[in-house]
Amino acid sequence: MARSQETIDLLLTRRSAKALTMVEPGPSEDELQTILRAGARVPDHGKLAPWRFIVFRGEARGQFGAVLRDVYARAQPGATNDQLDFEAGRLTRAPVVVAVISRVTPGIKIPEWEQLLSAGAVCQNMLIAATALGFGAQWLTEWYAFDAKVNEALGLGENEKVAGYLYFGSESVPKDERPRPELSEITSEWAAKG
């Protein structure tokens, strides 16, 4: 395989965009298919594909927002209209949102932990693919990723959970950098004792 400095540069500079600042245009159909295909290329011990995708575009974002508003209103009876409107607008922050669903098959040779990690790798691959295509991307797991009523509205099965909501769109503001850990603080070399 040929060396790709461009890929290394992308990995070393990738930074999440904020969904709140994303604008149109979002990925086209072909670009979205590329992002989804990149997600499906992750390590997958046992070839289980322990994940699936739910895509929100156009009016579906607002329709799902109505579900979020309703669930939030029931859970927080004192919520103000501003708070409820904020919840309803969550998926309209970006032109395209993809829910990555982790689906674990218990009781098989492949450990559940590996199946969960594979879903996390899907999310990361999709963020990198979207960035490589010139889009802003953010992986979020806020309250609605863990709410049973919201997950019921998504049609999740017994062994399914939301690994993340991935937001894709054009960036309207420059990304800010954040501190990164020093490699010397997080890296060690194993050596046999004795």
C-alpha positions, 0 to 999 in steps of 0.5 A, a space after each residue: 500500500 502506498 504511503 499517504 501523508 495526506 491521510 496522516 495529516 488529516 488524522 493529526 489535525 482532525 477536529 470535531 465541528 460543533 453541530 450548533 454552527 453547521 449549515 447547508 450544504 450537507 453531504 450529497 447522496 453520493 457523499 453520504 454513501 461514501 461516509 456510510 461505506 467508510 463506516 462499514 469498513 471497520 475491524 469487525 471480528 467474526 464479520 458480524 456487522 454489529 451496527 447499523 445506521 439510521 439517517 435523518 435528512 430533510 423533514 425527518 429531522 424535525 419530525 424526530 425532534 417532535 419526538 424528542 420534545 414530547 419525551 423531554 416534556 414528559 420527563 421534565 414537566 416544568 420545562 419552559 417553551 424555550 427548553 422544549 423548542 431547543 430539544 425539538 431542534 436538536 437534529 435540525 442543527 445539521 443538514 444530515 444526522 446519522 444514528 449509529 446503532 450498536 447491535 450486540 449478539 450475546 452468547 457467541 464466541 465474539 466478546 460483546 466488548 469487541 462488538 461495542 468497540 467495532 461500533 465506536 470504530 464505525 463512528 470514528 471512521 465516519 467522522 474522518 470520512 466526512 472531514 476528508 470530504 470537506 464537511 464538519 462532523 460531530 459525534 454526540 451522545 446526549 440524553 436522547 441517546 440513552 432514553 428508552 422512549 426515544 430508543 423505542 421511537 427509533 425502533 431499537 431491538 433488545 440488544 441495540 443501543 445508540 453508539 452516537 448521533 453523528 452530525 454532518 454539515 458545512 462549517 460556518 465558523 473556524 474550529 477551535 483547537 483544544 489541549 491534547 494529552 502529552 504522549 509521554 503522559 499516556 504512553 509506556 513500554 512494557 518490560 518483563 519483570 525480573 
